[in-house]
Amino acid sequence: MRLIPAIDLRAGHCVRLLHGDFEAETRYPEEPGSLLNKYREAGADWLHIVDLDGARDESLENRAIILGLAARKAVHLQVGGGLRNTTALAQMLDAGVARAVIGSAAISQVEQVQAWLAHFGPERITLAFDVSIDDAGVPRVMTHGWQRQSEYSLWSALDNYSASQLRHVLCTDVGRDGALTGPNVELYREAVRRYPQVEWQASGGIRNAHDLHALAEAGAAAAISGKALLENLIPMEELQPFLPNA
């Protein structure tokens, strides 16, 4: 399993949100470029970037920062947030972003996203499903920067792409994101059981190396971590098994 560090951008700053709440923001002093260098030197070969302003209202405020990081070609970038039309998606991929993350559009524009998968190829697209666990234990998909709950379960959302060459899916348990309470390992174990052809990326709640090992055991292909890495909660020697260039 690969560890992919995450940077969330809001108004040009590196931040983390608690449970996806824009009113519960922690801002970090590090510049995005400095964090990229830090994670590359630690051995990471991918970096996950979320444009929170783009996800919330399709703002382009962070776009220049992201394109600047992509131009450096230091690591592979996986970028999401507000990519809801072909022009925005093509701009990211043409600028050197290795993989674009499609969130809300994967629910609201299924035929368009199927066309993107066919045109750009399954290695260039990650579908992101942010879920909230309902009272029955069903993972329900959230959209529009986690502000709206859709009628889809994670499983019914994935079934929309059963005829597509879908390879990469990022799943975030919103209730654990930024909370350092541990990942929802059972969710990812069930996801891998239901869709073994998918390379699952697990996000939300990672706090220590034990969590990383548990996700690897559950079959996740990658783990996305933001807060634990930003706050240096995991000793570097414990991260090395999950960093390909360490």
N, C-alpha and C positions, 0 to 999 in steps of 0.2 A: 504494500500500500504506500502511496505517495502522499506526503504532507505538502499542501499548497497554502502558503501564507496568504492572508487576505488584507486588503486595504480598502476601507470604505471612505469615499470622498464626499464632503459636503461643504459647499462654498469654498472649495480649494483646500480644505483642511482634512487631515486624517482624523476620523472620528469612529466611535462605536455607539450603537444604539442598544438600549436594553429592551428586549422583546419587540424590536422593530419600531419602537415608539420614538418619534422625532422630538418629543418633549423630554426624553430621557437620554440625552446625548453626553458622551464623554469625549472631549477633544484632546488630542495628543500633540505634543510640540514638534514631533518629527516631520520633516518634509517627505512627500511621496518618493522623491528620487533617492533620498537617504535610506529610506526603508527598503527600497528595491535593492540597493547596494548591500545592505545588511543581510537580507535574506539570501541573495545570490552568494555572498561570501560564506554563509553558513552551509550552503550546499543545495539550496532550492533551485529547481529548474523551471518552475512555473510560479506565477503570481496571479492571484485572483483580485480583480478590482471591481468594486461596485460604485457606480455613479448614483448616489442617493438622490441628488437633485433631479437627475434624469428619470429615475424610477418614479419619483413623486409627481413631477409636473412637466417632464420632458425638457427641462432646462438644459442649455448647452454650456453652463458655466464651467464645468470641469473638463470639457472636451479637449481643450488645448493641452491640459496637463497629461491626460491619458495618451493623446497622440504623441506628445513629447517622450513619454516613457516607452512607447512602442518603437519609436525611431531609434532608441538606443540599442535595441536588439540584445539586451543583456540576459534576459530570460524570456520564456514564452509567456505571453499575457493572455489571460482569460478575462474578458471584460463584459459587464452587464450593467443595465440601468437605462431604461428609456429607449431601447432598440426595438421600435415598434413599426418600422417601415423599411423598405428595401434600400432606400438612400442612406439612412443612418447605419444600417448593417454593412452595406458595401463599403462605406467610408472607413469603418473600423477595420474590416478585413484587408482592404487595400492599403491601409496605413501601417500594416505590419502586426496587427493583433492576430494572435494565432487562433483564438477561438472566441466566438461571440456567444454571450449568454442571453437567451430569450426567456423572459419571464411571463408577464401578463399576456403577451401576444400568443403564447402557447395555449392559452385558454380561449382567448377572444378571437383569434385569427388562425384557426387550425389549418384551413386549406392553404393560407399564405405561408405558414411555418412549414408545412409539408413541402411546399414548393421550394422554400429556402434550403431545406435539407437535401432535396434532389439537386438543386443548382450548385450550392456551395460545397456539398458533401458532408457526410456525418462527422468527419474529424474537425470541421470548422465551426460546428454548432453544438452548444450545450443547452438543453432545456432545463430551466430552473423552476422547481415547484416548491413554494414556501407553504408549509402546512401548519395548521392548528389542530390539535387532537380534540375531537368533540367528546361529548359525554358518553357516547357509545364506543369510544376508542378508535374512531375512524379518522384518519388524517385528511382533513378538508383543506383544499387549496385556497390560499389567500392571493389577492392580486392588488395592483396599483400601490406598490410600496407597502404591502401588508395592511392596507387600509380597508380592504373589502374581502369578505369571504364568499367564494363562489359556491355553486351547487355541486361542484365536482369533488369527488374523493381523489386522492392521489392515483388510485388504481384506475378509475374511469378516465382520468385525464391521460394517463399513459396509453390506455386502450385506443385513444384517438389516433395514435401513431403506430399501431400494430402493423400497418402496411408500409411504413417508412423505414429507411435504414437508419434508425435512431441508435446512436452509440453512447452518448454522454448525457447523464441526467444528474443535476445537482438538487438535492433535497435538504431543505432547512426546516427544522422544527422551531417555529417562531417562539414558542413558549420557553425554549432553552437558550435561544440566541443571545449572546452577550451576558448570560447569567452565571456562567462557570459552574453549572449544576450537573455537568456530565451529559454526554450525548444520549439520544434515544436509540440505543443499540438495537433494541428489538424491532424498531421501525425499519432500520436498514437491513436487518436479517430477513425480515418479511419481504422487503423490496427485492432483495437478491433472490429469494426463493421464487417470487412471482415472475421476475423478469431477469433471468440469469444472463441474457444476452447483453444487458445494459451494464456499462461501467459506471457504477454509482459513486457520486461524490457526497460525502456526509458533512453536514454543517450544523453547528449549534450546540453550545454547551461544553466543548472540549476544555479541559482544565489541567490535564497531566498526561504523562506518557502511558499510564494504565488505560486511559480512555482511547488513545491511539491504538494500542494493542487490541483492545476490545473491538474496535471498529474493523481492524484488519481481520480479526477472527470471524467477524460477522460477514465478511466478504466484500466490504467497501473497497473500491479501486483507489479512492483518494479521500483525504480528510481536509476540510477547509478550516483554518483557525485564524482568528483575528486577535481577540482580546488577550488570550493566554500568551501569545507571542509578543504582542505590543508591551505587555507588562512583565515580560521575561519570567513567567511562572514555571516554565519547564526548562531544566538544565540542558545545555546544548548537547551533551553527550547522550542524553536520553532521546533527543530528536534525531540524531544521526541515522538510526536505522530506517527512517522514513524520508530522508533527504538524499536523492540520488547522487549528488555531487559532493557529499560530505567527506 
